[in-house]
Amino acid sequence: MVKTLEDLIGEGVSGRRVLVRSDLNVPLDGSAITDDGRVRAALPTIKRLAEAGAKVVVAAHLGRPKGEPDPKFSLRPVAGRLGELLGADVRLAGDVVGADAQAATAAQAEGSVVLLENVRFDPRETSKDEAQRAELAAEFAKLADAFVSDGFGVVHRKQASVYDVARVLPAYAGGLVLAELEVLGKLTGRPERPYVVVLGGSKVSDKLAVIEALLPKVDTLLIGGGMAFTFLAAQGHGVGKSLLEQDFVDTARKLLDEHGDKIVVPSDVVVADRFAADAATDTVSAGAIPGEWMGLDVGPRTVEAFAAKIAGAKTVFWNGPAGVFELAPFAAGTRGVGQAIADSGAFSVVGGGDSAAAVRVLGLPEEKFSHISTGGGASLEYLEGKELPGVAVLGEGS
């Protein structure tokens, strides 16, 4: 049985050092955070521990540095934003587990928060060599007396600050991880029907495993985003310069043959003569994409058809935007689909990643979704039925 944050609080944390693995991998524009959703999601666990008198040491990553310090991937902007939300200074250690991290954690007062620098600045964090990861985990363990796993967005990774440290410190599941697992459990258990899944994003290859896992369980699967063009090609349509995974056309055709009663693909698309916000655009039927143009969003008839399916749903899971929502001319599809989910009254789960970002960037009403996940990849792997190493390890010591 997994021990929880509340178990740890019950044991008493005043004056104890608690290492919290959070997911603070926020998008940046230079040094400005463009979406602080993950910082806000991490806040309750950090705040709960600080208010109970713990000396909170937060570990997190940002982006994909190449195993060495890189100023553009520093967590400094995150430390600033976390401090603002907590209403208290958050000291950023100048390294991961080195002299500055040791000094910062040694000097902590009860209820204070130290953020370690980007854990991926240390190549051992993501090493495939278990001995190297274990070595880093042992150094994390010198900074704390207990470990709380609260970064759901990384629990599908076997990494030092996620998995290995939980094997050397008393380990507990944070509130965010527990909430995510509870919600996703409803999707894999007995979801209320009709159960509608909306999948978007760029590639069929990225979503194939979850498509195959979900199709036997769902009533309707709505396909949007760049991946839709592989399905349109499988139907015999020309897709112009649209994103196409030629190697997966036969796979898409097989899925359509076997589950054509469940799979709904776009009937019209917004096309452009180039990938740019100021490109020439047009809306055409899915079978009439000009040879030199590319599809960058689903069209209004598709949004209407998707919305009709969503309106009748009791459960909706959404992962992946319907189009290139970051560019204004191609945001209407994602906005329309997202609004339909928000308005549906269904138990609705937004599966993290770009979908969660789209909700905030497009100004969709967050409160009208039942749950907005912080873990895109972790959510998908859970729904595929895969074991999440960062969760499984929490039960090893019990």
Order of alpha helices (4+ residues) and beta strands (2+ residues): alpha-beta-beta-beta-alpha-beta-alpha-beta-alpha-beta-alpha-beta-beta-alpha-beta-alpha-beta-alpha-alpha-beta-beta-beta-beta-alpha-beta-alpha-beta-alpha-beta-alpha-alpha
